[in-house]
Structure formats: C-alpha cells, structure tokens
Amino acid sequence: MVDAITDQNFEEETSNGVVLTDFWATWCGPCKMQSPVIDQLAEERQDVKFTKMDVDQNQETPKELGIMAIPTLIIKKDGKIVDRLTGYTPKAKLSQILDQYTD
C-alpha cells in the first residue's frame, strides 16, 4: 500500500527504515506513468515503505527539498535522504536502486 502523506506528517512518516516518497501532481503525465510502478513495488516489497505527496496540496516539503520537477522520488533511510530520482523511473531500475539501501 502507498500512503498519502502531507507537509505536516512528512518527517514523522519518513523517519524510520527505508522510505520512498513519490512527489506528484494530478496534471502530470509522467506521474501517471510512475504511479502504477510504485503501486506494484509496494505490493511486492515489504522491506520498503512507500509514500506519495501531492505537490499542489503540499507545497512546503517540496520547496524545502528543492524539488523543481515531477515526478521526483526521494529515498530516505532512517530519516536521511540517500537518493533522489527525477522523471519516470522504470520498475526494474527502481527496484535495483532500492536494493542498495535495504539489508
């Protein structure tokens, strides 16, 4: 399952373990392609927490993180950003990247 998160709970929701956050918007074409990939990985992987944030409804966090383009995927491990991917990322590549941060 992919949890929708907000500016208010971003830090709390992404502070433990490996967490991928998908920054997206309803009008973004590539985001619509990325979303099913995230959903599939969320079903398959128990070792990663998957979250998403609508950048139109939550502008504070993307601004603080310097996100200028979407989709942007931020990967955090124990509260620290360890990776950032901008643009559409295919499932196999994304899974390989996540493997680097999971035990």
Contacts in CASP RR format, 6 or more apart in sequence:
PFRMAT RR
TARGET T0000
AUTHOR 0000-0000-0000
METHOD contacts of the structure
MODEL  1
MVDAITDQNFEEETSNGVVLTDFWATWCGPCKMQSPVIDQLAEERQDVKF
TKMDVDQNQETPKELGIMAIPTLIIKKDGKIVDRLTGYTPKAKLSQILDQ
YTD
1 42 0 8 1.000
1 50 0 8 1.000
2 22 0 8 1.000
2 38 0 8 1.000
2 39 0 8 1.000
2 42 0 8 1.000
2 50 0 8 1.000
2 51 0 8 1.000
2 52 0 8 1.000
3 13 0 8 1.000
3 49 0 8 1.000
3 50 0 8 1.000
3 51 0 8 1.000
3 52 0 8 1.000
4 51 0 8 1.000
4 52 0 8 1.000
4 53 0 8 1.000
4 54 0 8 1.000
5 13 0 8 1.000
5 14 0 8 1.000
5 21 0 8 1.000
5 51 0 8 1.000
5 52 0 8 1.000
5 53 0 8 1.000
5 58 0 8 1.000
6 53 0 8 1.000
6 57 0 8 1.000
6 58 0 8 1.000
7 58 0 8 1.000
7 59 0 8 1.000
7 60 0 8 1.000
7 61 0 8 1.000
10 21 0 8 1.000
10 53 0 8 1.000
10 58 0 8 1.000
10 61 0 8 1.000
11 79 0 8 1.000
13 19 0 8 1.000
13 49 0 8 1.000
13 51 0 8 1.000
14 21 0 8 1.000
14 49 0 8 1.000
14 51 0 8 1.000
14 76 0 8 1.000
14 79 0 8 1.000
15 76 0 8 1.000
15 78 0 8 1.000
15 79 0 8 1.000
16 78 0 8 1.000
16 79 0 8 1.000
17 49 0 8 1.000
17 76 0 8 1.000
17 77 0 8 1.000
17 78 0 8 1.000
17 79 0 8 1.000
18 47 0 8 1.000
18 48 0 8 1.000
18 49 0 8 1.000
18 75 0 8 1.000
18 76 0 8 1.000
18 77 0 8 1.000
18 98 0 8 1.000
18 101 0 8 1.000
18 102 0 8 1.000
19 48 0 8 1.000
19 49 0 8 1.000
19 50 0 8 1.000
19 51 0 8 1.000
19 75 0 8 1.000
19 76 0 8 1.000
19 77 0 8 1.000
19 79 0 8 1.000
20 38 0 8 1.000
20 41 0 8 1.000
20 48 0 8 1.000
20 49 0 8 1.000
20 50 0 8 1.000
20 51 0 8 1.000
20 73 0 8 1.000
20 74 0 8 1.000
20 75 0 8 1.000
20 98 0 8 1.000
21 51 0 8 1.000
21 52 0 8 1.000
21 53 0 8 1.000
21 73 0 8 1.000
21 74 0 8 1.000
21 75 0 8 1.000
21 76 0 8 1.000
22 31 0 8 1.000
22 34 0 8 1.000
22 35 0 8 1.000
22 38 0 8 1.000
22 50 0 8 1.000
22 51 0 8 1.000
22 52 0 8 1.000
22 53 0 8 1.000
22 71 0 8 1.000
22 73 0 8 1.000
23 52 0 8 1.000
23 53 0 8 1.000
23 55 0 8 1.000
23 62 0 8 1.000
23 65 0 8 1.000
23 67 0 8 1.000
23 70 0 8 1.000
23 71 0 8 1.000
23 72 0 8 1.000
23 73 0 8 1.000
23 74 0 8 1.000
24 31 0 8 1.000
24 34 0 8 1.000
24 35 0 8 1.000
24 52 0 8 1.000
24 53 0 8 1.000
24 54 0 8 1.000
24 55 0 8 1.000
24 70 0 8 1.000
24 71 0 8 1.000
25 31 0 8 1.000
25 54 0 8 1.000
25 55 0 8 1.000
25 56 0 8 1.000
25 70 0 8 1.000
26 54 0 8 1.000
26 56 0 8 1.000
28 70 0 8 1.000
28 71 0 8 1.000
30 70 0 8 1.000
30 71 0 8 1.000
30 87 0 8 1.000
30 88 0 8 1.000
31 70 0 8 1.000
31 71 0 8 1.000
33 88 0 8 1.000
34 71 0 8 1.000
34 73 0 8 1.000
34 87 0 8 1.000
34 88 0 8 1.000
34 89 0 8 1.000
35 52 0 8 1.000
37 89 0 8 1.000
37 90 0 8 1.000
37 91 0 8 1.000
37 94 0 8 1.000
38 50 0 8 1.000
38 52 0 8 1.000
38 73 0 8 1.000
40 91 0 8 1.000
41 48 0 8 1.000
41 50 0 8 1.000
41 91 0 8 1.000
41 94 0 8 1.000
41 95 0 8 1.000
41 98 0 8 1.000
42 48 0 8 1.000
42 50 0 8 1.000
45 95 0 8 1.000
45 98 0 8 1.000
47 98 0 8 1.000
47 102 0 8 1.000
47 103 0 8 1.000
48 98 0 8 1.000
48 102 0 8 1.000
53 61 0 8 1.000
53 62 0 8 1.000
55 62 0 8 1.000
55 67 0 8 1.000
55 70 0 8 1.000
62 72 0 8 1.000
65 74 0 8 1.000
65 81 0 8 1.000
67 74 0 8 1.000
69 86 0 8 1.000
69 87 0 8 1.000
70 86 0 8 1.000
70 87 0 8 1.000
71 86 0 8 1.000
71 87 0 8 1.000
71 88 0 8 1.000
72 84 0 8 1.000
72 85 0 8 1.000
72 86 0 8 1.000
72 87 0 8 1.000
73 83 0 8 1.000
73 84 0 8 1.000
73 85 0 8 1.000
73 86 0 8 1.000
73 89 0 8 1.000
73 94 0 8 1.000
74 81 0 8 1.000
74 83 0 8 1.000
74 84 0 8 1.000
75 81 0 8 1.000
75 82 0 8 1.000
75 83 0 8 1.000
75 84 0 8 1.000
75 85 0 8 1.000
75 97 0 8 1.000
75 98 0 8 1.000
75 101 0 8 1.000
76 82 0 8 1.000
77 101 0 8 1.000
82 101 0 8 1.000
83 97 0 8 1.000
83 100 0 8 1.000
83 101 0 8 1.000
85 94 0 8 1.000
85 97 0 8 1.000
89 97 0 8 1.000
END
